[in-house]
Amino acid sequence: MSQTPLMPQSTQVPDAEATLTALAERMRPAVAFDAAFVGIYSGGAWIADRLAQMIPGEHPVGHIDVSFYRDDYARTGLKAGAKRSQLPFDVDGATIILVDDVLYTGRSVRAAINELFDYGRPARVELAVLVDRGGRELPVEATYCGARLAVARNLSIVLAKDGEHLRFGVENVADG
Amino acid sequence: MADLVRNPQLNANGELTHLLTLEGLPAPVITNILDTATPFVGIAEREVKKIPLLRGKAVFNLFFENSTRTRTTFEIAAKRLSADVINLNIGVSSASKGETLLDTVDNLVAMDADIFVVRHAQSGAPHLIAAHLNAHGRSHVHVVNAGDGRHSHPTQGLLDLYTIRHYKKEFHNLTVAIVGDVLHSRVARSLIHGLTTLGTPEVRVIGPKTLLPGKVEALGVRVFHDMREGLKGCDVIVMLRLQSERMNGALLPSAGEYFKHYGLTPDKLALAKPDVIVMHPGPMNRGVEIDSAVADGDRAVILPQVTFGIAVRMAVMSIIAGN
């Protein structure tokens, strides 16, 4: 992660496909042959599917929806459209790479780790993210990162999918 | 929108804060509950069958009328959401000492109740409690109707809708028959409202005249007194429980006679579509409203209904407690 370039402060977002290629390059020599990829809905799930194809080995893929583990339920209630988490492998003793599109406060990752442990005790959990935009509110760091990006607090980086093509967009958020 | 705001179940934003009845509940609200229940079904298959959503919340099961099964499913649902559950069998405590319903509620609010699950023999009791809480600035306390009189049993209606959607995927091409004691059934009433709201083109009720409400057609259903006629071409059959007290009264000649005309047997079942599903809210009277060969047969989805019921109750509680 130390050699990851820091992009200049702007609303310019990187090309998601190129960033994914860079992320896969960094993971390829380091990832265990049988590591399971668990993507956090929805962007992380798309990336986990793609990484499992790009990185050699036998990688079971799971998807996780952290809605039931979020820490903002008391403030915002339950988000509509929660998905069913699917972990089609034994979590006990597994090496798991959590995958997300954007690492920001670290709260989604905290929720995802909590949920994982309700399925069993993994041997090891790593974190792969397409972009790290800083702004952490919890002591969470990515093991593998495609790009680092400085983004103003009032902007949100959103991953979208056109067919199989991944693309980053920028949205304004009212409450930063 | 003005209609939504007047509905005591919804807050100013049209979000569900109490679940009192399916009557007048907009289709998107019902669909959101069913959608939310889907991921909860998976929780039961995990090593740890619990999620932390309602950690620190207190759910009071206020049962003024006995129903071990319904109370148990609510208790399991609340515990899987990590809530604390307090069961109160009011019939044998405060009410018998003369305390009014709303005084009981106020006392429990003072004990920091977050959700009341209410079962009452009187129609409208859960509405009364919800209106009282809303009027006294306690809209952070939520009410779920677990069955009131002959009026409504919305979570049973929702779990029936969930089960139908699970097996049939959509509602707008279905023929659904509800068979038996519709007159005394809050289950039937809730289900008819839900099916109609979600666009089911044909809902039939089948039963003897003495067990169908006088103006049942006004609910938008087709009425059949001949069960064989009514079952033809059905996608879903919902059997209702015949309560034994009805058999002792003047409404029916005998259980055997009832079974002959309105009991679901394999030969009657054969009149419905081959992929029909058979549902029953339980507890079943084998040999009265349903033949064992059907109840244990491959078209029955009676036990999945129970499993889905827990997920649906988890969905209802986690939606209302967050609004």
Interface residues (C-beta under 8 A of the other chain):
Chain A: D65 S67 F68 Y69 Y73 A74 T76 G77 L78 A80 G81 A82 K83 R84 S85 Q86 V91 D92 N114 E115 F117 D118 Y119 G120
Chain B: E15 N32 D35 T36 T38 P39 V41 G42 R46 E47 V48 K50 I51 P52 L53 S318 I319 G322 N323
